[in-house]
Amino acid sequence: MPLKNVEKIEIVRGPGSALYGANAFLAVINIITKRGHDIDGLEVSTGFGSFDTQEYNLMYGGDISGVEVTGFVDYYNTNGLSETIKKDIFSDVPFYNRFSLAPGDTDDSRNKLDLYLKTSYKNLELNAKYMNKDSEPFVSHNYVLTNDSDQHLNYVFVDLKYKWDISDKFAFKPKAYYDQHEQDSAFEFLPDGFIMPFDLDEDGDIESFPEGQFAESFVIDRKAGAEAQFDYEIFKGNVLTLGAVYEWQKQENVRIKASFNPQTGAAFDTVQDVSDMGVVPEATRQRWALYLQDKWDITHNLGLTVGVRHDHYSDFEGTTNPRIGFVWEFIDNATLKALYGQAFRAPNFAELFTNNTTLKGDAGLKPETIRTYEIGLGYKVTDSVSTNVNYFFNVIRDLIGISPLSAPGETQLIKNLGGANVQGVEFETRADLSRYWRGAYAFANYTYQDAESKGDPLPDVPKHKGNVGLNAGITKYLNANLHAFISGSRIREEADTRDDSPGYALLNLTLLEILSAYPLYQIQGRHNFLTILAGRMSRALSLRSNPTCPIFGPAHTLMPTTHIRTPNQRAIHCLTFQNTKAMWALTPALQNTLTRIFTHLSAAAGLGKRRTQGTTLLGMRCLI
């Protein structure tokens, strides 16, 4: 979802399964998109950046014969960050080290086409989304560097919802939805030229893979469901919510091709169709759920929320998850919050039914569960400064994960690994500095967490992490934002013999400038810097599908963007930029030239006299 289409983002802390069901494990993030009147016209955006990054966005919002319409088309493409991995699991193992591709580079290339449409008429609303995405894995599978893996995804989502205000106190909100994933993936598990040192199928020959151990899969996952929700205001300040959900899910159209026998690992002479070997079987799941929540403002300074939900799955037993929380402003400007909640994550089809020589699922998996206890104190020090401190204790059971890899070529198992206890303290403070500086604010937060499983520290979980940031409006048309994320070191899994992942920091500096001709033209630019502390990135990365050093964007990214608004569908040509690696200030003569050009364009388009401001542009190539 492009941020250009986001109105605001709400975060509900703590487990949310009492209202939202599966996967609302630690928090719920509610993304609220813009409505037609928020956009009121056509917006065109373009952006270019490092690593051959480019983005194009066309967004429209308005009213057509009483129907409010919002939609966008967004295209994104990048070669992504390329960083050297010095060692993989083969590097230090006799015999196998001859097949290691390390040192080798990561591959983060991605391209995505995203279409979205939202229409509403009175109390009826339709949302539709289509996404086509191609990506290369950042690092390879099973700690082995390879170079022939990629993933293709087609995603379709449609939902239709209605709100019926039966009375002033009673509302009915039905909803129906359809969700479809088509995934076409190619994975190279072992590199070209790999030779097994033993005879897998006992035919007298060792196994040789001239083109690597390779598999290609295609699968469609369909999901359809309906939900009915009733809201009833029992009395002022007390709202009761009751709901029911039914969902049907099916995994089908499974097609698998491989260069090896997925049951024995023995090499084939050519790539063959192995769909009938049960590597990824077709599967069906049904789910129904009932939930109840009561939200009660007991007094003007005390609120209570109580909820419970029961989910029943056709392929494992049901689960019941309660949640209770209260907020008490016990003195002026001081608030005490307490929360207890439970949540779960159901195993997906891949975790249940994957079956090959490198990875096997378990049809008997239990859902992951969590119980959270949290208490927090918030205090508003002044009108512009607020601070919070929270203590949390999480009890996690039946974690679903992959068994550690103890030797090259070993089959790993997807299973319930046991439990984990995580406790910690969070500190947060924020200051509004706008009275001293245009649009200025500062914030800082720090988290200490102690995570352990069976008395041992949990891998890939840092004890210390934090954020600090500052935003300031340098001029009316230039804004600067500095943000740093800092993480402590993390231990690796027991089978991973490399040093612990070192601590690191991500430092982002964003400069946003608007060259404005009234609200119609907006030229923006941002420059994001990424800094790694305490070791090179190649040491901080774990060789698995999800790197232990998260990358939130390309390093040293320069992303100039152009936004052109045309209220009432007035046509304006798009501004373009060339890829550049520096910023410079415009000379007074060039500023005057640009001012004259914009004035000429405005007059030619019949838009009237325009004001043009700006001191910095990013590599402008042409205006029309």
ABEGO torsion letter per residue (X at the ends): XBAAABABBBBBBEBAAAAAEBGBAABBBBBBBBBAAAAGEBBBBBBBBBGGBBBBBBBBBEBBGGBBBBBBBBBBBBAEBBBBBABBAAAABBGAAAABAOBBBBBABBBBBBBBBBBBBEABBBBBBBBBBBBBBABBBGGBBBAABBBBBBBBBBBBBBBBBABAABBBBBBBBBBBBBBBBBBBABBBGBBBABBAAGAGBBBBBAAEBBBBBBBBBBBBBBBBBBBBBABBGBBBBBBBBBBBBBBBGBBBBBABBAAAGBBBABBBBAAAAGABBBBBBBBBBBBBBBBBBABAABBBBBBBBBBBBAABBBBBBBBBBBBBBABBGBBBBBBBBBBBBBBBAAAAABBBAABBBBAABBBBBBBBBBBBBBBBABAABBBBBBBBBBBBBGBBBBBBBABBGBBBBBBBAEBBBBBBBBBBBBBBAAAABBGBBBBBBBBBBBBBBGGBBBBGBBABBBBBBBBBBABAABBBBBBBBBBBBBBBBAABABBBBBBBBBBBBBBBBBBBBEAABBBBBBBBBBBBBGEBAAAABBBBABBABBBAEBBGBBBBBBBBBBBGGBBBBBBBBBBBABBBBBBAAAAAAAAAAAAAAAAAAGAEBBBBBEABBBGBABAX
